[in-house]
Amino acid sequence: MNYAWISAYKKGNVYAFNNRANQSDANDYYENGSIYADRVLSDLIKIVHPELLPEYKLTYLKKLD
């Protein structure tokens, strides 16, 4: 599928839940994301409205290059 026509892709604003890994090198989002829903929500707020959380560093989401 060609994603070049999607605005977020054109602007480089594509994110994935692969910012953290646990001790077994597995994606930590699937193990702890439901426990720490506040962190997931904070990640989403930081992406959509970065001015609301200027000092926050993304926990689970990572911007794709």
PDB file of N, H, CA, C and O in Angstrom:
ATOM      1  N   MET A   1       0.846  -1.174   0.000  1.00  0.00           N
ATOM      2  CA  MET A   1       0.000   0.000   0.000  1.00  0.00           C
ATOM      3  C   MET A   1       0.895   1.242   0.000  1.00  0.00           C
ATOM      4  O   MET A   1       1.924   1.265   0.675  1.00  0.00           O
ATOM      5  N   ASN A   2       0.522   2.232  -0.724  1.00  0.00           N
ATOM      6  H   ASN A   2      -0.314   2.214  -1.273  1.00  0.00           H
ATOM      7  CA  ASN A   2       1.281   3.477  -0.823  1.00  0.00           C
ATOM      8  C   ASN A   2       0.719   4.500   0.164  1.00  0.00           C
ATOM      9  O   ASN A   2      -0.431   4.923   0.051  1.00  0.00           O
ATOM     10  N   TYR A   3       1.551   4.889   1.134  1.00  0.00           N
ATOM     11  H   TYR A   3       2.485   4.544   1.226  1.00  0.00           H
ATOM     12  CA  TYR A   3       1.122   5.833   2.164  1.00  0.00           C
ATOM     13  C   TYR A   3       1.541   7.266   1.858  1.00  0.00           C
ATOM     14  O   TYR A   3       1.303   8.159   2.671  1.00  0.00           O
ATOM     15  N   ALA A   4       2.148   7.500   0.727  1.00  0.00           N
ATOM     16  H   ALA A   4       2.342   6.775   0.067  1.00  0.00           H
ATOM     17  CA  ALA A   4       2.688   8.820   0.398  1.00  0.00           C
ATOM     18  C   ALA A   4       1.602   9.899   0.341  1.00  0.00           C
ATOM     19  O   ALA A   4       1.921  11.081   0.467  1.00  0.00           O
ATOM     20  N   TRP A   5       0.380   9.545   0.163  1.00  0.00           N
ATOM     21  H   TRP A   5       0.121   8.585   0.061  1.00  0.00           H
ATOM     22  CA  TRP A   5      -0.706  10.532   0.070  1.00  0.00           C
ATOM     23  C   TRP A   5      -1.258  10.920   1.447  1.00  0.00           C
ATOM     24  O   TRP A   5      -2.054  11.856   1.537  1.00  0.00           O
ATOM     25  N   ILE A   6      -0.865  10.240   2.503  1.00  0.00           N
ATOM     26  H   ILE A   6      -0.219   9.480   2.430  1.00  0.00           H
ATOM     27  CA  ILE A   6      -1.359  10.539   3.845  1.00  0.00           C
ATOM     28  C   ILE A   6      -0.575  11.723   4.417  1.00  0.00           C
ATOM     29  O   ILE A   6       0.656  11.735   4.382  1.00  0.00           O
ATOM     30  N   SER A   7      -1.280  12.695   4.932  1.00  0.00           N
ATOM     31  H   SER A   7      -2.279  12.685   4.961  1.00  0.00           H
ATOM     32  CA  SER A   7      -0.688  13.935   5.439  1.00  0.00           C
ATOM     33  C   SER A   7       0.356  13.681   6.530  1.00  0.00           C
ATOM     34  O   SER A   7       1.434  14.274   6.492  1.00  0.00           O
ATOM     35  N   ALA A   8       0.061  12.819   7.492  1.00  0.00           N
ATOM     36  H   ALA A   8      -0.815  12.336   7.523  1.00  0.00           H
ATOM     37  CA  ALA A   8       1.008  12.542   8.578  1.00  0.00           C
ATOM     38  C   ALA A   8       2.303  11.952   8.027  1.00  0.00           C
ATOM     39  O   ALA A   8       3.386  12.270   8.519  1.00  0.00           O
ATOM     40  N   TYR A   9       2.203  11.115   7.032  1.00  0.00           N
ATOM     41  H   TYR A   9       1.323  10.857   6.632  1.00  0.00           H
ATOM     42  CA  TYR A   9       3.393  10.520   6.420  1.00  0.00           C
ATOM     43  C   TYR A   9       4.219  11.581   5.701  1.00  0.00           C
ATOM     44  O   TYR A   9       5.446  11.595   5.799  1.00  0.00           O
ATOM     45  N   LYS A  10       3.548  12.457   4.989  1.00  0.00           N
ATOM     46  H   LYS A  10       2.552  12.446   4.910  1.00  0.00           H
ATOM     47  CA  LYS A  10       4.245  13.533   4.272  1.00  0.00           C
ATOM     48  C   LYS A  10       5.007  14.442   5.233  1.00  0.00           C
ATOM     49  O   LYS A  10       6.110  14.893   4.926  1.00  0.00           O
ATOM     50  N   LYS A  11       4.415  14.707   6.394  1.00  0.00           N
ATOM     51  H   LYS A  11       3.519  14.340   6.644  1.00  0.00           H
ATOM     52  CA  LYS A  11       5.020  15.620   7.374  1.00  0.00           C
ATOM     53  C   LYS A  11       5.986  14.906   8.319  1.00  0.00           C
ATOM     54  O   LYS A  11       6.624  15.556   9.147  1.00  0.00           O
ATOM     55  N   GLY A  12       6.104  13.594   8.212  1.00  0.00           N
ATOM     56  H   GLY A  12       5.586  13.066   7.539  1.00  0.00           H
ATOM     57  CA  GLY A  12       6.993  12.839   9.086  1.00  0.00           C
ATOM     58  C   GLY A  12       6.459  12.646  10.486  1.00  0.00           C
ATOM     59  O   GLY A  12       7.235  12.530  11.435  1.00  0.00           O
ATOM     60  N   ASN A  13       5.140  12.609  10.631  1.00  0.00           N
ATOM     61  H   ASN A  13       4.510  12.703   9.860  1.00  0.00           H
ATOM     62  CA  ASN A  13       4.502  12.456  11.940  1.00  0.00           C
ATOM     63  C   ASN A  13       3.874  11.076  12.091  1.00  0.00           C
ATOM     64  O   ASN A  13       2.674  10.955  12.335  1.00  0.00           O
ATOM     65  N   VAL A  14       4.687  10.045  11.944  1.00  0.00           N
ATOM     66  H   VAL A  14       5.663  10.144  11.745  1.00  0.00           H
ATOM     67  CA  VAL A  14       4.219   8.674  12.086  1.00  0.00           C
ATOM     68  C   VAL A  14       4.920   8.074  13.306  1.00  0.00           C
ATOM     69  O   VAL A  14       6.142   8.155  13.432  1.00  0.00           O
ATOM     70  N   TYR A  15       4.145   7.480  14.190  1.00  0.00           N
ATOM     71  H   TYR A  15       3.153   7.414  14.088  1.00  0.00           H
ATOM     72  CA  TYR A  15       4.666   6.943  15.445  1.00  0.00           C
ATOM     73  C   TYR A  15       4.312   5.465  15.561  1.00  0.00           C
ATOM     74  O   TYR A  15       3.355   4.989  14.951  1.00  0.00           O
ATOM     75  N   ALA A  16       5.104   4.752  16.359  1.00  0.00           N
ATOM     76  H   ALA A  16       5.881   5.140  16.856  1.00  0.00           H
ATOM     77  CA  ALA A  16       4.848   3.340  16.634  1.00  0.00           C
ATOM     78  C   ALA A  16       5.086   3.079  18.115  1.00  0.00           C
ATOM     79  O   ALA A  16       5.833   3.811  18.765  1.00  0.00           O
ATOM     80  N   PHE A  17       4.458   2.047  18.645  1.00  0.00           N
ATOM     81  H   PHE A  17       3.852   1.453  18.117  1.00  0.00           H
ATOM     82  CA  PHE A  17       4.616   1.670  20.059  1.00  0.00           C
ATOM     83  C   PHE A  17       5.842   0.773  20.222  1.00  0.00           C
ATOM     84  O   PHE A  17       5.717  -0.383  20.625  1.00  0.00           O
ATOM     85  N   ASN A  18       7.010   1.298  19.913  1.00  0.00           N
ATOM     86  H   ASN A  18       7.111   2.237  19.586  1.00  0.00           H
ATOM     87  CA  ASN A  18       8.216   0.478  20.022  1.00  0.00           C
ATOM     88  C   ASN A  18       9.367   1.220  20.699  1.00  0.00           C
ATOM     89  O   ASN A  18      10.530   0.967  20.387  1.00  0.00           O
ATOM     90  N   ASN A  19       9.061   2.117  21.608  1.00  0.00           N
ATOM     91  H   ASN A  19       8.115   2.321  21.862  1.00  0.00           H
ATOM     92  CA  ASN A  19      10.090   2.923  22.260  1.00  0.00           C
ATOM     93  C   ASN A  19      10.767   2.205  23.425  1.00  0.00           C
ATOM     94  O   ASN A  19      11.896   2.538  23.784  1.00  0.00           O
ATOM     95  N   ARG A  20      10.094   1.232  24.014  1.00  0.00           N
ATOM     96  H   ARG A  20       9.176   0.961  23.723  1.00  0.00           H
ATOM     97  CA  ARG A  20      10.649   0.533  25.181  1.00  0.00           C
ATOM     98  C   ARG A  20      10.644  -0.969  24.969  1.00  0.00           C
ATOM     99  O   ARG A  20       9.761  -1.523  24.315  1.00  0.00           O
ATOM    100  N   ALA A  21      11.649  -1.609  25.538  1.00  0.00           N
ATOM    101  H   ALA A  21      12.366  -1.158  26.070  1.00  0.00           H
ATOM    102  CA  ALA A  21      11.718  -3.069  25.552  1.00  0.00           C
ATOM    103  C   ALA A  21      11.944  -3.514  26.991  1.00  0.00           C
ATOM    104  O   ALA A  21      12.587  -2.813  27.772  1.00  0.00           O
ATOM    105  N   ASN A  22      11.416  -4.673  27.333  1.00  0.00           N
ATOM    106  H   ASN A  22      10.893  -5.243  26.699  1.00  0.00           H
ATOM    107  CA  ASN A  22      11.609  -5.185  28.689  1.00  0.00           C
ATOM    108  C   ASN A  22      12.900  -6.008  28.766  1.00  0.00           C
ATOM    109  O   ASN A  22      13.697  -5.996  27.828  1.00  0.00           O
ATOM    110  N   GLN A  23      13.108  -6.715  29.870  1.00  0.00           N
ATOM    111  H   GLN A  23      12.460  -6.724  30.632  1.00  0.00           H
ATOM    112  CA  GLN A  23      14.328  -7.486  30.077  1.00  0.00           C
ATOM    113  C   GLN A  23      14.510  -8.585  29.028  1.00  0.00           C
ATOM    114  O   GLN A  23      15.640  -8.954  28.705  1.00  0.00           O
ATOM    115  N   SER A  24      13.424  -9.097  28.506  1.00  0.00           N
ATOM    116  H   SER A  24      12.506  -8.798  28.768  1.00  0.00           H
ATOM    117  CA  SER A  24      13.475 -10.151  27.489  1.00  0.00           C
ATOM    118  C   SER A  24      13.572  -9.580  26.082  1.00  0.00           C
ATOM    119  O   SER A  24      13.483 -10.320  25.102  1.00  0.00           O
ATOM    120  N   ASP A  25      13.752  -8.273  25.978  1.00  0.00           N
ATOM    121  H   ASP A  25      13.824  -7.672  26.774  1.00  0.00           H
ATOM    122  CA  ASP A  25      13.833  -7.556  24.706  1.00  0.00           C
ATOM    123  C   ASP A  25      12.509  -7.601  23.933  1.00  0.00           C
ATOM    124  O   ASP A  25      12.493  -7.488  22.707  1.00  0.00           O
ATOM    125  N   ALA A  26      11.410  -7.766  24.658  1.00  0.00           N
ATOM    126  H   ALA A  26      11.423  -7.857  25.654  1.00  0.00           H
ATOM    127  CA  ALA A  26      10.078  -7.733  24.058  1.00  0.00           C
ATOM    128  C   ALA A  26       9.501  -6.327  24.211  1.00  0.00           C
ATOM    129  O   ALA A  26       9.941  -5.557  25.065  1.00  0.00           O
ATOM    130  N   ASN A  27       8.533  -6.007  23.397  1.00  0.00           N
ATOM    131  H   ASN A  27       8.175  -6.632  22.704  1.00  0.00           H
ATOM    132  CA  ASN A  27       7.902  -4.695  23.426  1.00  0.00           C
ATOM    133  C   ASN A  27       7.183  -4.498  24.762  1.00  0.00           C
ATOM    134  O   ASN A  27       6.244  -5.229  25.079  1.00  0.00           O
ATOM    135  N   ASP A  28       7.621  -3.525  25.531  1.00  0.00           N
ATOM    136  H   ASP A  28       8.383  -2.932  25.273  1.00  0.00           H
ATOM    137  CA  ASP A  28       7.081  -3.291  26.866  1.00  0.00           C
ATOM    138  C   ASP A  28       5.670  -2.711  26.845  1.00  0.00           C
ATOM    139  O   ASP A  28       4.959  -2.801  27.846  1.00  0.00           O
ATOM    140  N   TYR A  29       5.256  -2.129  25.751  1.00  0.00           N
ATOM    141  H   TYR A  29       5.833  -2.056  24.938  1.00  0.00           H
ATOM    142  CA  TYR A  29       3.904  -1.562  25.662  1.00  0.00           C
ATOM    143  C   TYR A  29       2.851  -2.637  25.897  1.00  0.00           C
ATOM    144  O   TYR A  29       1.862  -2.393  26.588  1.00  0.00           O
ATOM    145  N   TYR A  30       3.049  -3.811  25.336  1.00  0.00           N
ATOM    146  H   TYR A  30       3.852  -4.010  24.774  1.00  0.00           H
ATOM    147  CA  TYR A  30       2.051  -4.869  25.438  1.00  0.00           C
ATOM    148  C   TYR A  30       2.000  -5.474  26.843  1.00  0.00           C
ATOM    149  O   TYR A  30       0.982  -6.052  27.224  1.00  0.00           O
ATOM    150  N   GLU A  31       3.078  -5.352  27.614  1.00  0.00           N
ATOM    151  H   GLU A  31       3.905  -4.883  27.304  1.00  0.00           H
ATOM    152  CA  GLU A  31       3.072  -5.890  28.969  1.00  0.00           C
ATOM    153  C   GLU A  31       2.647  -4.857  30.007  1.00  0.00           C
ATOM    154  O   GLU A  31       1.912  -5.191  30.936  1.00  0.00           O
ATOM    155  N   ASN A  32       3.094  -3.615  29.869  1.00  0.00           N
ATOM    156  H   ASN A  32       3.692  -3.344  29.115  1.00  0.00           H
ATOM    157  CA  ASN A  32       2.833  -2.609  30.892  1.00  0.00           C
ATOM    158  C   ASN A  32       1.938  -1.457  30.439  1.00  0.00           C
ATOM    159  O   ASN A  32       1.543  -0.634  31.265  1.00  0.00           O
ATOM    160  N   GLY A  33       1.615  -1.378  29.177  1.00  0.00           N
ATOM    161  H   GLY A  33       1.935  -2.047  28.506  1.00  0.00           H
ATOM    162  CA  GLY A  33       0.781  -0.282  28.679  1.00  0.00           C
ATOM    163  C   GLY A  33      -0.594  -0.238  29.308  1.00  0.00           C
ATOM    164  O   GLY A  33      -1.140   0.841  29.540  1.00  0.00           O
ATOM    165  N   SER A  34      -1.155  -1.396  29.586  1.00  0.00           N
ATOM    166  H   SER A  34      -0.711  -2.272  29.397  1.00  0.00           H
ATOM    167  CA  SER A  34      -2.487  -1.413  30.213  1.00  0.00           C
ATOM    168  C   SER A  34      -2.407  -1.078  31.703  1.00  0.00           C
ATOM    169  O   SER A  34      -3.363  -0.552  32.275  1.00  0.00           O
ATOM    170  N   ILE A  35      -1.289  -1.377  32.319  1.00  0.00           N
ATOM    171  H   ILE A  35      -0.513  -1.804  31.855  1.00  0.00           H
ATOM    172  CA  ILE A  35      -1.108  -1.051  33.735  1.00  0.00           C
ATOM    173  C   ILE A  35      -0.854   0.441  33.907  1.00  0.00           C
ATOM    174  O   ILE A  35      -1.393   1.071  34.817  1.00  0.00           O
ATOM    175  N   TYR A  36      -0.034   0.997  33.030  1.00  0.00           N
ATOM    176  H   TYR A  36       0.403   0.486  32.291  1.00  0.00           H
ATOM    177  CA  TYR A  36       0.316   2.413  33.088  1.00  0.00           C
ATOM    178  C   TYR A  36      -0.373   3.182  31.961  1.00  0.00           C
ATOM    179  O   TYR A  36       0.278   3.789  31.111  1.00  0.00           O
ATOM    180  N   ALA A  37      -1.687   3.141  31.977  1.00  0.00           N
ATOM    181  H   ALA A  37      -2.216   2.648  32.667  1.00  0.00           H
ATOM    182  CA  ALA A  37      -2.478   3.819  30.944  1.00  0.00           C
ATOM    183  C   ALA A  37      -2.219   5.322  30.950  1.00  0.00           C
ATOM    184  O   ALA A  37      -2.354   5.974  29.915  1.00  0.00           O
ATOM    185  N   ASP A  38      -1.849   5.878  32.102  1.00  0.00           N
ATOM    186  H   ASP A  38      -1.739   5.348  32.942  1.00  0.00           H
ATOM    187  CA  ASP A  38      -1.550   7.305  32.178  1.00  0.00           C
ATOM    188  C   ASP A  38      -0.345   7.661  31.315  1.00  0.00           C
ATOM    189  O   ASP A  38      -0.305   8.747  30.738  1.00  0.00           O
ATOM    190  N   ARG A  39       0.631   6.773  31.217  1.00  0.00           N
ATOM    191  H   ARG A  39       0.599   5.890  31.686  1.00  0.00           H
ATOM    192  CA  ARG A  39       1.802   7.013  30.374  1.00  0.00           C
ATOM    193  C   ARG A  39       1.449   6.952  28.896  1.00  0.00           C
ATOM    194  O   ARG A  39       1.943   7.744  28.094  1.00  0.00           O
ATOM    195  N   VAL A  40       0.583   5.997  28.543  1.00  0.00           N
ATOM    196  H   VAL A  40       0.182   5.354  29.194  1.00  0.00           H
ATOM    197  CA  VAL A  40       0.131   5.898  27.151  1.00  0.00           C
ATOM    198  C   VAL A  40      -0.631   7.162  26.778  1.00  0.00           C
ATOM    199  O   VAL A  40      -0.413   7.734  25.710  1.00  0.00           O
ATOM    200  N   LEU A  41      -1.519   7.593  27.658  1.00  0.00           N
ATOM    201  H   LEU A  41      -1.696   7.129  28.526  1.00  0.00           H
ATOM    202  CA  LEU A  41      -2.288   8.808  27.414  1.00  0.00           C
ATOM    203  C   LEU A  41      -1.370  10.032  27.325  1.00  0.00           C
ATOM    204  O   LEU A  41      -1.572  10.898  26.474  1.00  0.00           O
ATOM    205  N   SER A  42      -0.380  10.102  28.189  1.00  0.00           N
ATOM    206  H   SER A  42      -0.217   9.398  28.881  1.00  0.00           H
ATOM    207  CA  SER A  42       0.572  11.215  28.142  1.00  0.00           C
ATOM    208  C   SER A  42       1.349  11.225  26.836  1.00  0.00           C
ATOM    209  O   SER A  42       1.619  12.290  26.282  1.00  0.00           O
ATOM    210  N   ASP A  43       1.711  10.048  26.342  1.00  0.00           N
ATOM    211  H   ASP A  43       1.492   9.183  26.793  1.00  0.00           H
ATOM    212  CA  ASP A  43       2.379   9.969  25.039  1.00  0.00           C
ATOM    213  C   ASP A  43       1.499  10.545  23.939  1.00  0.00           C
ATOM    214  O   ASP A  43       1.961  11.320  23.102  1.00  0.00           O
ATOM    215  N   LEU A  44       0.238  10.161  23.948  1.00  0.00           N
ATOM    216  H   LEU A  44      -0.137   9.531  24.628  1.00  0.00           H
ATOM    217  CA  LEU A  44      -0.691  10.638  22.921  1.00  0.00           C
ATOM    218  C   LEU A  44      -0.912  12.144  23.032  1.00  0.00           C
ATOM    219  O   LEU A  44      -0.982  12.836  22.016  1.00  0.00           O
ATOM    220  N   ILE A  45      -1.020  12.649  24.245  1.00  0.00           N
ATOM    221  H   ILE A  45      -0.962  12.087  25.070  1.00  0.00           H
ATOM    222  CA  ILE A  45      -1.176  14.100  24.452  1.00  0.00           C
ATOM    223  C   ILE A  45       0.056  14.829  23.942  1.00  0.00           C
ATOM    224  O   ILE A  45      -0.064  15.861  23.283  1.00  0.00           O
ATOM    225  N   LYS A  46       1.240  14.304  24.238  1.00  0.00           N
ATOM    226  H   LYS A  46       1.337  13.465  24.773  1.00  0.00           H
ATOM    227  CA  LYS A  46       2.489  14.936  23.798  1.00  0.00           C
ATOM    228  C   LYS A  46       2.566  15.015  22.283  1.00  0.00           C
ATOM    229  O   LYS A  46       3.095  15.985  21.741  1.00  0.00           O
ATOM    230  N   ILE A  47       2.050  14.014  21.595  1.00  0.00           N
ATOM    231  H   ILE A  47       1.621  13.225  22.035  1.00  0.00           H
ATOM    232  CA  ILE A  47       2.084  14.012  20.127  1.00  0.00           C
ATOM    233  C   ILE A  47       1.051  14.977  19.550  1.00  0.00           C
ATOM    234  O   ILE A  47       1.355  15.735  18.629  1.00  0.00           O
ATOM    235  N   VAL A  48      -0.155  14.953  20.084  1.00  0.00           N
ATOM    236  H   VAL A  48      -0.402  14.337  20.833  1.00  0.00           H
ATOM    237  CA  VAL A  48      -1.247  15.762  19.537  1.00  0.00           C
ATOM    238  C   VAL A  48      -1.173  17.221  19.988  1.00  0.00           C
ATOM    239  O   VAL A  48      -1.415  18.131  19.196  1.00  0.00           O
ATOM    240  N   HIS A  49      -0.838  17.441  21.262  1.00  0.00           N
ATOM    241  H   HIS A  49      -0.641  16.701  21.905  1.00  0.00           H
ATOM    242  CA  HIS A  49      -0.754  18.790  21.827  1.00  0.00           C
ATOM    243  C   HIS A  49       0.537  18.936  22.623  1.00  0.00           C
ATOM    244  O   HIS A  49       0.490  18.959  23.853  1.00  0.00           O
ATOM    245  N   PRO A  50       1.680  19.034  21.967  1.00  0.00           N
ATOM    246  CA  PRO A  50       2.965  19.086  22.682  1.00  0.00           C
ATOM    247  C   PRO A  50       3.097  20.267  23.635  1.00  0.00           C
ATOM    248  O   PRO A  50       3.886  20.206  24.579  1.00  0.00           O
ATOM    249  N   GLU A  51       2.357  21.320  23.413  1.00  0.00           N
ATOM    250  H   GLU A  51       1.716  21.370  22.647  1.00  0.00           H
ATOM    251  CA  GLU A  51       2.454  22.490  24.289  1.00  0.00           C
ATOM    252  C   GLU A  51       1.887  22.210  25.684  1.00  0.00           C
ATOM    253  O   GLU A  51       2.210  22.933  26.627  1.00  0.00           O
ATOM    254  N   LEU A  52       1.060  21.191  25.836  1.00  0.00           N
ATOM    255  H   LEU A  52       0.797  20.603  25.071  1.00  0.00           H
ATOM    256  CA  LEU A  52       0.482  20.863  27.139  1.00  0.00           C
ATOM    257  C   LEU A  52       1.467  20.131  28.051  1.00  0.00           C
ATOM    258  O   LEU A  52       1.357  20.206  29.275  1.00  0.00           O
ATOM    259  N   LEU A  53       2.425  19.426  27.457  1.00  0.00           N
ATOM    260  H   LEU A  53       2.515  19.365  26.463  1.00  0.00           H
ATOM    261  CA  LEU A  53       3.419  18.678  28.231  1.00  0.00           C
ATOM    262  C   LEU A  53       4.813  18.967  27.673  1.00  0.00           C
ATOM    263  O   LEU A  53       5.436  18.082  27.085  1.00  0.00           O
ATOM    264  N   PRO A  54       5.307  20.188  27.848  1.00  0.00           N
ATOM    265  CA  PRO A  54       6.563  20.577  27.194  1.00  0.00           C
ATOM    266  C   PRO A  54       7.785  19.783  27.651  1.00  0.00           C
ATOM    267  O   PRO A  54       8.699  19.578  26.852  1.00  0.00           O
ATOM    268  N   GLU A  55       7.837  19.331  28.901  1.00  0.00           N
ATOM    269  H   GLU A  55       7.095  19.498  29.550  1.00  0.00           H
ATOM    270  CA  GLU A  55       9.014  18.631  29.425  1.00  0.00           C
ATOM    271  C   GLU A  55       8.894  17.111  29.361  1.00  0.00           C
ATOM    272  O   GLU A  55       9.849  16.400  29.674  1.00  0.00           O
ATOM    273  N   TYR A  56       7.741  16.614  28.961  1.00  0.00           N
ATOM    274  H   TYR A  56       6.965  17.191  28.707  1.00  0.00           H
ATOM    275  CA  TYR A  56       7.494  15.162  28.956  1.00  0.00           C
ATOM    276  C   TYR A  56       8.267  14.472  27.835  1.00  0.00           C
ATOM    277  O   TYR A  56       8.308  14.962  26.706  1.00  0.00           O
ATOM    278  N   LYS A  57       8.876  13.335  28.154  1.00  0.00           N
ATOM    279  H   LYS A  57       8.843  12.937  29.071  1.00  0.00           H
ATOM    280  CA  LYS A  57       9.564  12.493  27.169  1.00  0.00           C
ATOM    281  C   LYS A  57       8.683  11.279  26.889  1.00  0.00           C
ATOM    282  O   LYS A  57       8.137  10.680  27.815  1.00  0.00           O
ATOM    283  N   LEU A  58       8.545  10.921  25.630  1.00  0.00           N
ATOM    284  H   LEU A  58       8.988  11.408  24.878  1.00  0.00           H
ATOM    285  CA  LEU A  58       7.701   9.791  25.249  1.00  0.00           C
ATOM    286  C   LEU A  58       8.165   8.502  25.918  1.00  0.00           C
ATOM    287  O   LEU A  58       9.361   8.216  25.974  1.00  0.00           O
ATOM    288  N   THR A  59       7.207   7.730  26.423  1.00  0.00           N
ATOM    289  H   THR A  59       6.235   7.963  26.377  1.00  0.00           H
ATOM    290  CA  THR A  59       7.510   6.473  27.096  1.00  0.00           C
ATOM    291  C   THR A  59       7.386   5.293  26.151  1.00  0.00           C
ATOM    292  O   THR A  59       8.343   4.537  25.986  1.00  0.00           O
ATOM    293  N   TYR A  60       6.237   5.118  25.531  1.00  0.00           N
ATOM    294  H   TYR A  60       5.459   5.732  25.666  1.00  0.00           H
ATOM    295  CA  TYR A  60       5.987   3.949  24.682  1.00  0.00           C
ATOM    296  C   TYR A  60       6.029   4.263  23.191  1.00  0.00           C
ATOM    297  O   TYR A  60       6.462   3.430  22.395  1.00  0.00           O
ATOM    298  N   LEU A  61       5.592   5.433  22.815  1.00  0.00           N
ATOM    299  H   LEU A  61       5.240   6.110  23.462  1.00  0.00           H
ATOM    300  CA  LEU A  61       5.571   5.790  21.392  1.00  0.00           C
ATOM    301  C   LEU A  61       6.907   6.353  20.942  1.00  0.00           C
ATOM    302  O   LEU A  61       7.615   7.003  21.711  1.00  0.00           O
ATOM    303  N   LYS A  62       7.237   6.098  19.694  1.00  0.00           N
ATOM    304  H   LYS A  62       6.662   5.571  19.069  1.00  0.00           H
ATOM    305  CA  LYS A  62       8.488   6.570  19.117  1.00  0.00           C
ATOM    306  C   LYS A  62       8.217   7.047  17.690  1.00  0.00           C
ATOM    307  O   LYS A  62       7.534   6.377  16.916  1.00  0.00           O
ATOM    308  N   LYS A  63       8.754   8.190  17.367  1.00  0.00           N
ATOM    309  H   LYS A  63       9.309   8.734  17.996  1.00  0.00           H
ATOM    310  CA  LYS A  63       8.587   8.743  16.020  1.00  0.00           C
ATOM    311  C   LYS A  63       9.423   7.939  15.052  1.00  0.00           C
ATOM    312  O   LYS A  63      10.605   7.695  15.296  1.00  0.00           O
ATOM    313  N   LEU A  64       8.816   7.526  13.958  1.00  0.00           N
ATOM    314  H   LEU A  64       7.856   7.724  13.760  1.00  0.00           H
ATOM    315  CA  LEU A  64       9.525   6.748  12.946  1.00  0.00           C
ATOM    316  C   LEU A  64      10.285   7.660  12.011  1.00  0.00           C
ATOM    317  O   LEU A  64       9.812   8.741  11.659  1.00  0.00           O
ATOM    318  N   ASP A  65      11.455   7.223  11.612  1.00  0.00           N
ATOM    319  H   ASP A  65      11.839   6.345  11.898  1.00  0.00           H
ATOM    320  CA  ASP A  65      12.278   8.005  10.671  1.00  0.00           C
ATOM    321  C   ASP A  65      11.937   7.675   9.238  1.00  0.00           C
ATOM    322  O   ASP A  65      12.529   8.237   8.317  1.00  0.00           O
TER     323      ASP A  65
END
